[in-house]
């Protein structure tokens, strides 16, 4: 009934791998490179074992894709050089250590604080702590786009 999968040759896998790697040039990120490598390896294994059915080829490609992506992420993260601007494009991280005064009381351990011309959401640590209007807070961490703050102690 389905004849196409049975007509796949190792050349199809190699061509697919090269096309996917070329897509890497057009699309940001590094995922397509590893998918292309998995396709090429699948093609080479199919060349070595020509009796492999198309179902096994697809499963092999899926497994090799996952493995190559995990290995690739480790390689890329290990090769990233330390930067002299670690908070570049992480504006929230630049606020750690700053102190502010609340314009309004918190509700449910959460609130909003104006920092410059921006209003930031924050969560008070320890959880469940409520702060009143005019309380002084210190930013101790950032969780995504939410500042984590603690009440500043007097003195």
N, C-alpha and C positions, 0 to 999 in steps of 0.2 A: 504494500500500500504506500508507504513512505519510502521513496527511493533516494531522495536527496542526501539524507545523513549517511547512507551507505556509500555514496560516491565521493565523500570527503577524502582528500589525500593530505599528506604532510605539507604539501605546498600551500594548501589553504590555511593551515595553522601558521606557517611562516609568514605568509602575506598578511594575515589578520594581525599577527604580532607586530609587524613593521608598521601597518596602518595605525594601530593603537598607539605605538610609540611616537608616530608623527603627530597624532592628536595632542600629545603632551606639549608640543611646541605651541599649539594654539590655545590651550586651556591651562590656566594657572593651577599650581599644585603639582604633586609628583606621583599621583596615583596611577595614571595611565602608563607610565614607564614600567611599573611593576606588573601591570596586567599584560603589557606587551611581552615582557620577559617570560611570563608564565605561558603565554600562547606559543612563543618560540620554543620553549622547552617542551611543551606538549607536542609540537610538530616534530622535534628531534626524537622524542621518545616513540612517537608513532612511526617514524622512519626506521628506528631500531627494532620495533615490534609491530610489523605491518598487520598482524592478525587482530590487533586491538579494535574492538567494536566502538561505534560512535558514542554509545552510552558511557563507556569507560573513559573515552577521550574527554567528554564534557565533565565528568566527575574529576578526572585528573586535572583539567584546566581550573576548575573551581578550587580544588585543594591547593594547587600550586599558586593560584592568585592570592589566596589568604596567606599562605606561607611567605610569598614574596613581598606582600604588602607589610607584614610584620617585620620581616628582615629589613626591608627598605626604610621603614620608619626609624628603626634603630640606627641604621647607617647614617641617615640624614641628620638625626638629632645628635649623634656622636660627632659629626663633622662640623656642626655649627660653632663658629668661633665666638668667644665672648665679645660682647659689645661694650662700647664706652657709653652707650645710651640705653640701659636696660629697661627704662620706663617709656621709651618711645612708643607711641600708639597705645599706651596703657595709662590713660589719664588718671584713672582711679588710684593707681599705685603711687602717683606723685603726691597724693593727698595723705598718705600714711604718715602719721606723726604731726599732722596739723591739728589745730584746736579751733573750735567754733562755739558760738552761742546759739541756742535754740530759739526760734521765733514762735514755736508752738509746742505744746506738750505732746508726748508720744502716746500712741494707742496700740496696745498689744505688743509693746516692745519694739515698735517700728515708728518711723516718722520721716520727715523731710527737713533738710537743712540747706540754706542758701550758701553756696561757696562761689564768691565772685558773681558772675552773671548766670550761674547754673544752679538749678535745684537738684540735689541728690537725695535718693532714698537711702535710709540707713536702718540698721538693726542694732539694737543695744545688746551688749554682752555684759554680764551673763543674761541669758534669756529670761524674759518675764519682768525685767527691771523696767520701771516706768520713770520718765523724767519730766519735770515740769518746764513750763516756758521760762526762758532765761537761764536754764542750766547750761553749764559749760561741758562740752564733750571733746574727746580726743579720738581721732581716727586711728585705729590699730590694725586694720586689715581691709581687704576688698574681696567681696564674693561676687564675681561677675560684674554687674553694674550697681551693686548695693554696697555701701560703705558699712563696715563693722566698727562700731564706736563703743567707748566706755565712758562712763561719767567721770569727769575730771575731779579729782579730790582737791579740797581746799588746802592751800599751803604748799 
